[in-house]
Amino acid sequence: MASGAKWDPRFAAAGRGVVTDVDHDLTSDEVADKFREYISGKTVVITGCSSQSLGAEAARCIAQHGTKRLILASRSESRMRQVIECIRLSSELACEIIPVEMDLSSQQSVRSAAAEVLKLAPAIDILINSAAACMIPKYTTTPEGIEMTFGTNHIGHFLFTNLLMPALLASANARVVNVTSFGHQFSNVRFDDINFDNGKSYEPFLAYAASKSGNLLFTLGLAMKLGKTNLRAIATDPGSVQTGINRLVTKEESILRGWSLPDGQPNPAIKWTTPAKGVASYIKAAYDPDLANKNGVAITAGGMDQSIAAYALDREGAERLWELSEKLVGQTFEY
Ligand SMILES: NC(=O)c1ccc[n+]([C@@H]2O[C@H](COP(=O)([O-])OP(=O)(O)OC[C@H]3O[C@@H](n4cnc5c(N)ncnc54)[C@H](OP(=O)(O)O)[C@@H]3O)[C@@H](O)[C@H]2O)c1
């Protein structure tokens, strides 16, 4: 077992807290081997699935462990097709893998992707919200005028998840996995100023951090609103992994922020992990039956341990974010 604090049963009733018992040494395949019976025959939707992304590693692992149908929902069909080709090359699979193009930063795109997914899958067992925009250098907004990082990482997923809710509720045991980050610690959701004073005070990392707090509060919100149903929501932090996440960060900025050494190599002071070990936490969050009575919690393969920020565990904050999100998508979701 990994070191660090264990699950505290007091968190269960409140639907909060971090379970730190993800074994940091296990890979996605090793965790999936344990849960093969729960993976088998399921319909799964994963957002954010380009090559080298954690979504792609999750797709590979789940496809190779007997899932029936896998729907990838990501921005670029050609990048999803590369991932599908790779999965198919590595093994012969019975699993059906379908790409659905979706730009989470556009509510119109999210609505049409959700409609397509609902047609493909009247029942969805697992939704993994992995896609993220990170470190967008210049202030930009979505077509609806929402700061791009928050609009993509939280608002896009809020809308997508709620639009898919009829199919999730049609599954006997549905799970929503929201992928968050240790980075949430650097900012709460900017309830009073989501647009950084119209970009005047924009800071890319704070925008990412606020969106990752949004992922945690949304997980809690789902648990609060749908706790009486068959749906469970779990957040996970995969830890620090060399993926495409920092592709918008220049070498100079990465050095300045302490993420890279002066020669451009990853700073060894950061506890890096591999995609397979990071995604082990996705697999646990999605399938571990022991998490069924821990609705709304976060698990981690990375640095969150027990140090999840209080504001990201706050039930009033979760309610406030739900209302704000409904306002920003122009639709209410009551359960
Ligand atoms: N890697 C880490 O160190 C780390 C640490 C903590 C948490 N996380 C979290 O882990 C998750 C996965 O990150 P990653 O490392 O796999 O990052 P990544 O390699 O950058 O992959 C992100 C994926 O999201 C997609 N995406 C971005 N913007 C999108 C949009 N507007 N609409 C639809 N899809 C979009 C990307 O597609 P394109 O290729 O088209 O851009 C890509 O497939 C994220 O939630 C991230 O916050 C990562």
The ligand as an SDF file (V2000), in Angstrom:
LIG
                    3D

 48 52  0  0  0  0  0  0  0  0999 V2000
   -0.1420   15.3400  -16.8960 N   0  0  0  0  0  0  0  0  0  0  0  0
   -0.0790   15.7890  -15.6530 C   0  0  0  0  0  0  0  0  0  0  0  0
    1.0000   16.0060  -15.0690 O   0  0  0  0  0  0  0  0  0  0  0  0
   -1.3480   16.0420  -14.8800 C   0  0  0  0  0  0  0  0  0  0  0  0
   -1.2560   16.3320  -13.5010 C   0  0  0  0  0  0  0  0  0  0  0  0
   -2.4140   16.5320  -12.7830 C   0  0  0  0  0  0  0  0  0  0  0  0
   -3.6330   16.4590  -13.4150 C   0  0  0  0  0  0  0  0  0  0  0  0
   -3.6900   16.1930  -14.7390 N   0  0  0  0  0  0  0  0  0  0  0  0
   -5.0130   16.1240  -15.3620 C   0  0  0  0  0  0  0  0  0  0  0  0
   -5.0740   14.9440  -16.1440 O   0  0  0  0  0  0  0  0  0  0  0  0
   -6.0020   15.1250  -17.2090 C   0  0  0  0  0  0  0  0  0  0  0  0
   -5.3980   14.6350  -18.5030 C   0  0  0  0  0  0  0  0  0  0  0  0
   -4.3050   15.4780  -18.8340 O   0  0  0  0  0  0  0  0  0  0  0  0
   -3.1720   14.9880  -19.8240 P   0  0  0  0  0  0  0  0  0  0  0  0
   -1.9260   14.9640  -19.0260 O   0  0  0  0  0  0  0  0  0  0  0  0
   -3.6180   13.7990  -20.5470 O   0  0  0  0  0  0  0  0  0  0  0  0
   -3.1000   16.2400  -20.8010 O   0  0  0  0  0  0  0  0  0  0  0  0
   -2.9430   16.2680  -22.4050 P   0  0  0  0  0  0  0  0  0  0  0  0
   -1.9140   15.3040  -22.8310 O   0  0  0  0  0  0  0  0  0  0  0  0
   -2.7860   17.6980  -22.7240 O   0  0  0  0  0  0  0  0  0  0  0  0
   -4.3450   15.7520  -22.9250 O   0  0  0  0  0  0  0  0  0  0  0  0
   -5.4890   16.5360  -22.8060 C   0  0  0  0  0  0  0  0  0  0  0  0
   -6.5360   16.0540  -23.7530 C   0  0  0  0  0  0  0  0  0  0  0  0
   -7.6590   16.9530  -23.6710 O   0  0  0  0  0  0  0  0  0  0  0  0
   -8.0010   17.3520  -24.9810 C   0  0  0  0  0  0  0  0  0  0  0  0
   -8.5930   18.6840  -25.0130 N   0  0  0  0  0  0  0  0  0  0  0  0
   -7.9950   19.8640  -24.7370 C   0  0  0  0  0  0  0  0  0  0  0  0
   -8.8380   20.8780  -24.9680 N   0  0  0  0  0  0  0  0  0  0  0  0
   -9.9950   20.3190  -25.4050 C   0  0  0  0  0  0  0  0  0  0  0  0
  -11.2310   20.8330  -25.8250 C   0  0  0  0  0  0  0  0  0  0  0  0
  -11.4670   22.1510  -25.8880 N   0  0  0  0  0  0  0  0  0  0  0  0
  -12.1970   19.9860  -26.2160 N   0  0  0  0  0  0  0  0  0  0  0  0
  -11.9830   18.6520  -26.1880 C   0  0  0  0  0  0  0  0  0  0  0  0
  -10.8200   18.0860  -25.8170 N   0  0  0  0  0  0  0  0  0  0  0  0
   -9.8320   18.9210  -25.4330 C   0  0  0  0  0  0  0  0  0  0  0  0
   -6.7010   17.3400  -25.7620 C   0  0  0  0  0  0  0  0  0  0  0  0
   -6.9770   17.3270  -27.1430 O   0  0  0  0  0  0  0  0  0  0  0  0
   -6.0050   18.0750  -28.2080 P   0  0  0  0  0  0  0  0  0  0  0  0
   -4.8950   17.1180  -28.4590 O   0  0  0  0  0  0  0  0  0  0  0  0
   -6.8960   18.2620  -29.3710 O   0  0  0  0  0  0  0  0  0  0  0  0
   -5.5650   19.3430  -27.5710 O   0  0  0  0  0  0  0  0  0  0  0  0
   -6.0850   16.0570  -25.2200 C   0  0  0  0  0  0  0  0  0  0  0  0
   -6.6270   14.9490  -25.8770 O   0  0  0  0  0  0  0  0  0  0  0  0
   -6.3650   16.6090  -17.2120 C   0  0  0  0  0  0  0  0  0  0  0  0
   -7.6380   16.7580  -16.6090 O   0  0  0  0  0  0  0  0  0  0  0  0
   -5.2980   17.2430  -16.3460 C   0  0  0  0  0  0  0  0  0  0  0  0
   -5.7770   18.4010  -15.6900 O   0  0  0  0  0  0  0  0  0  0  0  0
   -2.5830   15.9770  -15.5010 C   0  0  0  0  0  0  0  0  0  0  0  0
  1  2  1  0
  2  3  2  0
  2  4  1  0
  4  5  1  0
  4 48  2  0
  5  6  2  0
  6  7  1  0
  7  8  2  0
  8  9  1  0
  8 48  1  0
  9 10  1  0
  9 46  1  0
 10 11  1  0
 11 12  1  0
 11 44  1  0
 12 13  1  0
 13 14  1  0
 14 15  2  0
 14 16  1  0
 14 17  1  0
 17 18  1  0
 18 19  2  0
 18 20  1  0
 18 21  1  0
 21 22  1  0
 22 23  1  0
 23 24  1  0
 23 42  1  0
 24 25  1  0
 25 26  1  0
 25 36  1  0
 26 27  1  0
 26 35  1  0
 27 28  2  0
 28 29  1  0
 29 30  1  0
 29 35  2  0
 30 31  1  0
 30 32  2  0
 32 33  1  0
 33 34  2  0
 34 35  1  0
 36 37  1  0
 36 42  1  0
 37 38  1  0
 38 39  2  0
 38 40  1  0
 38 41  1  0
 42 43  1  0
 44 45  1  0
 44 46  1  0
 46 47  1  0
M  CHG  2   8   1  16  -1
M  END
$$$$
